[in-house]
Amino acid sequence: MHHEINLDKLDQLKKGDPENMLEALSGLPTQCQDAMQRARAVNISFAADFKNILVTGLGGSAIGGDFLRVYGYRKCTLPILVNRDYNLPSFVNEQTLVLAVSYSGNTEETLSAYEEAKLKKAPIVALTSGGQLAERAKKDGIPLILIPSGLQPRAATGYLFLPLLVVLEKLSLLSDIAAEIEETIAGLADLSKAISAQVPTENNPAKQLALRFYNKIPVIWGVAGTTETVAMRWKGQINENSKALAYFNVLPELNHNEIVGTEVPEKFLRELEVVFLRTEDDHPRVQKRFDITKEIIGERVGGISEVWGDGKNPLARMFALTYLGDCTSAYLALLYGIDPSPVKLITLLKNKLAELPEA
């Protein structure tokens, strides 16, 4: 197997990553700290009696909403939905808290949803680095959490997720999150030492996984209510950073369909590297499902990697796995000799859309 570069030669890593994606991704612990301070400094209060919460955004700006939805599943008494669309669902009204998230501030779908939320008189909080969303929020007197610009949205997860927790805490929709967040940041700081570019492959789980994914198709399996968003995130990061094909699914649902799809075509099945994302928060029956699934499909696919999320609480475990996946995807890009930063096909699509008249 000829890799384009040696992951343990720092000069090769630097040369292959001119825009410092590895560094941007590994800055997650400090980013989380900064995100908390920025969100806490913003005054947010509404007279509304909330019935539900809706996060509207796309891509890297929506993933924070998905983390919030999964986290809130066990912690928040209101339903949390994520909207990746121009329009809002019809239930949105003045009792819906709308969190409008766009890293650039110029995402056309999110700006459209923001205007609709205003028409429906929903209380809105905007989270962005600037652009039109920041301008409109200032003009409309809507609480605005400003985060630093200049990152790729997918390298800004701390900025696009933790402020949402703070907003819900300020509105008494979540309680006692401070200790969990502190533990999460401390865990990420420890992990960053273990998976940084300086750590050689033999001791570096992110580099080891990247080598397992090389010339294979990663299939990431998470768990409903714990790691489902993390699995989706791994897939998206491998797509965007490594420019590679990847898929994800979620237990227990996939035990009712996808598991059967491991008989043919045999030549492709041998190209799959299946990853089980596991934490101690998974339902005991799901823990057993993983073991049985491994027994059943182990011989049929190219390989199975089991990755455990460590940490002192569910949030910390969720983020440890996310961080590992982020760095793995950047190392995988470099193995292929690909610069992880540009996303040429997304830019091409946006430019082609911009040439079309508004509907």
Sequence and secondary structure as in RCSB ss.txt:
>XXXX:A:sequence
MHHEINLDKLDQLKKGDPENMLEALSGLPTQCQDAMQRARAVNISFAADFKNILVTGLGGSAIGGDFLRVYGYRK
CTLPILVNRDYNLPSFVNEQTLVLAVSYSGNTEETLSAYEEAKLKKAPIVALTSGGQLAERAKKDGIPLILIPSG
LQPRAATGYLFLPLLVVLEKLSLLSDIAAEIEETIAGLADLSKAISAQVPTENNPAKQLALRFYNKIPVIWGVAG
TTETVAMRWKGQINENSKALAYFNVLPELNHNEIVGTEVPEKFLRELEVVFLRTEDDHPRVQKRFDITKEIIGER
VGGISEVWGDGKNPLARMFALTYLGDCTSAYLALLYGIDPSPVKLITLLKNKLAELPEA
>XXXX:A:secstr
   SS TT HHHHHHH TT HHHHHHTHHHHHHHHHHHHHTS         EEEEE  GGGTHHHHHHHHHHHHH
 SS EEEE SSS  TT STTEEEEEEESSS  HHHHHHHHHHHHTT  EEEEESSHHHHHHHHHHT  EEE   S
S GGG HHHHHHHHHHHHHHTTSS S HHHHHHHHHHHHHHHHHHSTTS GGG HHHHHHHHHTTSEEEEEEETT
TTHHHHHHHHHHHHHHH    EEEEETGGGGTGGGG SS HHHHTTEEEEEEE TTS HHHHHHHHHHHHHHTTT
SSEEEEEE  SSSHHHHHHHHHHHHHHHHHHHHHHTT  SS  HHHHHHHHHHHHS   
